Amino acid sequence: MKKTIQDLLTEAIKSIELFDAQLLLAHVINTSREFVIAHPEYKINCVKKFTYFQLVKKRNNGIPLAYLTCHKEFYGLDFFVNKYTLVPRPDTELMVDLVIKKIKEHKIKNAMLLDVGTGSGCIPISIATKVNIKTIATDISKKAIKVAKKNAEKHKVNLTCIHGSLLEQINDSLFLNNSSLIITANLPYLTDEQFNKEPSIQHEPKNALVAADNGLALYKELLEQINKKQITKPLTLFLEIDPTQSEKISIFIKKVFQKSSLHIHKDLSGHDRVVEIVLQ
């Protein structure tokens, strides 16, 4: 027996939020949330009804909405995501803003962007849709690389994807030519304690969220790798951090790059979020 959209939503909101219920139903019937809202009388067949309530159950069990719909909006763009990548966060849009602003205000030409630990590719792809820049992305996960490639193709961005940990597969020549190099990184920076205390992230890949050494192990490794390179071009790094890490990472940066300039940018909530390092 067919049920209307209103019938299904009324049942679904007993266990999940209305917004989530609407988006999941729109996903199942391959339409928009606006259509779901505007057509409460629209009838749904039994197969789609069954599929819908399977998703409602998963959402009630804490599975991120983005994993159930395979979509997440970031920087005004629609990205494909799955369980092999993190769900893009609004906080990370700050990094995208900073890179675009730097390129435009400094009128940087022939710039190269290297995104380390790219995941879904949301950072380099969002930047490349706004400014003319060559883009390279690395990730230790082959499955994440596939997702990034799919998103790059979707948004018509020429993104070179390289499988490997941090910079291990990046040719040294990238650091030697005369064009400006910008490195972005949103690496795992949570501690085990933070991960275990936050139910909302329990279904996301832990190795993309948690790092040793109070969450700073991978950033320290990345900075040490860069320090060993023969850098002959202007180089700027943007690193997303947890607000509690700003002092410790600043001390480490000054130790490794004594002649660098450092600025910590705050997010919309006023928390330290992105570290900008300019190597001189």
C-alpha positions in Angstrom: 0.0 0.0 0.0 1.4 3.4 -1.0 2.0 6.1 1.6 2.2 9.8 1.1 5.3 11.9 1.8 3.4 13.4 4.8 2.8 9.9 6.2 6.4 8.9 5.9 7.7 12.1 7.5 5.3 11.8 10.3 6.6 8.4 11.1 10.2 9.2 10.6 10.4 12.2 12.9 9.5 10.0 15.8 13.2 9.0 15.7 15.2 11.6 13.7 15.1 15.3 13.0 12.7 16.7 10.4 15.5 18.2 8.3 17.2 14.8 8.1 13.9 13.0 7.4 13.2 15.3 4.5 16.7 15.0 3.0 16.7 11.2 3.3 13.3 11.0 1.6 14.4 13.3 -1.2 17.5 11.1 -1.7 15.3 7.9 -1.9 12.9 9.3 -4.5 15.7 11.2 -6.3 14.3 14.7 -5.9 15.0 17.8 -3.9 14.1 18.6 -0.3 12.0 21.5 -1.7 9.9 19.0 -3.6 9.4 16.9 -0.5 8.2 20.0 1.4 5.9 21.3 -1.3 4.2 17.9 -2.1 3.1 16.3 1.1 0.4 14.4 -0.8 2.9 12.7 -3.2 2.6 8.9 -2.9 5.6 6.6 -2.4 5.6 2.9 -3.3 6.4 0.1 -0.9 9.9 -0.6 -2.2 11.0 3.0 -1.7 9.2 3.1 1.6 11.2 0.2 2.8 14.5 1.7 1.6 13.6 5.0 3.3 13.0 3.5 6.7 16.2 1.5 6.5 18.0 4.8 6.1 16.0 6.4 8.9 17.1 3.5 11.2 20.7 4.0 10.3 20.5 7.7 10.9 18.9 7.1 14.3 21.9 4.9 15.0 24.3 7.8 14.4 25.4 7.2 10.8 26.2 10.6 9.4 23.6 12.0 7.0 26.3 12.6 4.4 27.2 8.9 4.3 23.6 7.9 3.8 23.0 10.3 0.9 26.6 10.2 -0.3 26.5 14.0 -0.6 27.8 17.0 1.4 27.8 20.7 0.6 31.0 22.5 1.1 31.9 26.0 0.0 28.7 26.1 -2.0 29.6 23.0 -3.9 28.1 19.5 -3.8 30.7 16.8 -2.9 30.4 13.0 -3.2 31.5 11.4 0.1 31.5 7.9 1.6 32.7 6.1 4.6 36.3 6.3 3.4 36.5 10.0 3.7 35.7 12.6 6.4 32.5 14.5 6.1 33.6 18.1 5.1 33.1 20.6 7.9 32.1 24.3 7.7 35.2 25.2 9.8 37.4 24.0 7.0 35.9 26.6 4.6 38.1 29.2 6.5 41.2 27.6 5.0 39.7 27.9 1.5 38.9 31.5 2.0 42.4 32.3 3.2 44.1 30.6 0.2 41.8 32.4 -2.3 42.3 35.7 -0.5 46.1 35.3 -0.5 46.2 34.5 -4.2 44.0 37.4 -5.2 45.4 40.1 -2.9 49.1 39.2 -3.7 48.2 38.7 -7.4 50.1 35.4 -7.4 50.5 34.0 -10.8 51.5 30.4 -11.8 50.9 29.2 -8.3 50.9 25.5 -7.3 48.6 24.1 -4.7 49.5 20.9 -2.8 46.8 19.6 -0.6 48.1 16.9 1.9 45.6 14.4 3.2 43.0 15.4 0.7 40.2 13.0 1.6 37.2 14.0 -0.6 39.3 16.7 -2.3 37.0 19.4 -1.1 39.8 21.9 -0.2 41.8 22.0 -3.5 38.7 21.6 -5.7 36.9 24.5 -4.0 40.0 26.7 -4.3 40.5 25.7 -8.0 36.9 26.7 -8.9 37.6 30.2 -7.7 41.2 31.0 -8.8 43.5 29.8 -11.6 45.9 27.4 -9.8 47.5 24.1 -10.6 46.5 21.5 -8.0 48.0 18.3 -6.6 46.5 16.2 -3.8 47.9 13.4 -1.7 46.3 10.8 0.6 47.4 7.6 2.3 44.1 6.0 1.4 43.6 4.7 -2.2 39.8 4.7 -1.6 39.9 8.4 -0.6 41.9 9.1 -3.7 39.2 7.6 -5.8 36.6 9.9 -4.1 38.8 13.0 -4.7 39.2 12.1 -8.4 35.4 11.6 -8.8 34.8 15.0 -7.2 37.4 16.7 -9.4 35.8 15.3 -12.5 32.4 16.4 -11.3 33.5 20.0 -10.8 35.8 20.0 -13.9 39.0 20.6 -11.9 42.3 19.2 -13.1 43.5 17.6 -9.9 46.6 15.4 -9.9 46.0 12.8 -7.2 49.0 10.9 -5.6 48.7 8.0 -3.3 51.1 8.1 -0.4 51.7 9.3 3.2 52.2 13.1 3.4 55.0 14.1 1.0 56.7 10.7 0.6 55.6 10.5 -3.1 56.1 14.1 -4.0 59.1 14.8 -6.2 61.6 17.3 -4.8 61.4 19.3 -8.1 58.1 20.7 -6.9 60.0 22.8 -4.3 62.7 24.0 -6.7 61.0 25.9 -9.6 60.2 29.6 -9.5 56.4 29.6 -9.1 54.8 30.1 -5.7 53.8 27.0 -3.7 50.9 26.8 -1.3 50.5 23.7 0.9 47.2 23.0 2.6 46.6 20.3 5.1 43.7 19.2 7.2 45.4 16.2 8.8 44.1 14.1 11.7 44.6 16.2 14.8 42.3 14.8 17.5 43.4 12.7 20.4 41.9 9.3 21.3 40.2 10.9 24.2 38.5 13.5 22.1 37.4 10.8 19.6 36.0 8.6 22.3 34.0 11.5 23.9 32.3 12.6 20.7 29.5 10.2 19.5 28.9 12.3 16.3 32.2 11.2 14.8 32.2 7.5 15.8 31.2 6.4 12.4 33.9 8.3 10.5 37.3 6.8 9.7 39.3 7.1 12.9 42.6 7.2 11.1 41.5 10.3 9.4 40.7 12.0 12.7 43.1 10.8 15.4 46.9 11.3 15.6 49.5 10.6 18.3 51.5 13.2 20.3 48.4 15.1 21.5 47.1 15.1 17.9 50.2 16.8 16.4 52.2 13.8 15.3 51.4 14.1 11.6 51.7 17.8 11.4 55.2 17.6 13.0 56.1 14.9 10.5 54.9 17.0 7.6 56.8 20.1 8.8 60.0 18.1 9.3 59.6 16.7 5.7 59.3 20.2 4.4 62.3 21.4 6.4 64.5 18.7 4.6 63.5 20.0 1.2 65.7 22.5 -0.8 63.1 25.2 -1.1 63.9 27.9 -3.7 60.4 29.3 -4.1 57.9 31.3 -2.0 56.2 28.8 0.2 53.1 29.3 2.4 51.4 26.6 4.5 47.9 26.5 5.9 47.2 23.9 8.6 43.8 23.3 10.3 44.2 22.6 14.0 42.2 22.1 17.2 42.0 25.4 19.1 43.8 23.8 22.1 46.9 23.1 19.9 47.9 26.6 18.8 50.5 27.2 21.4 52.2 23.8 21.1 52.3 23.9 17.3 53.6 27.5 17.3 56.5 26.5 19.5 57.3 23.6 17.2 57.1 25.7 14.0 59.5 28.3 15.4 61.9 25.5 16.3 61.9 24.0 12.9 61.5 27.2 10.8 63.4 29.9 12.7 63.0 32.4 9.9 59.3 31.8 9.3 56.4 34.2 9.9 53.4 32.7 11.6 49.8 33.8 12.0 46.9 31.9 13.6 43.5 32.6 12.1 40.3 32.3 14.1 37.1 30.7 12.9 33.6 32.2 13.1 33.3 31.1 16.7 36.4 33.0 17.6 38.5 29.8 18.1 42.1 29.3 16.8 41.6 27.2 13.7 44.1 27.7 10.9 47.8 28.2 11.2 49.4 30.2 8.3 53.2 29.8 7.9 55.3 31.8 5.4 58.8 30.4 4.9 61.4 33.0 4.1 
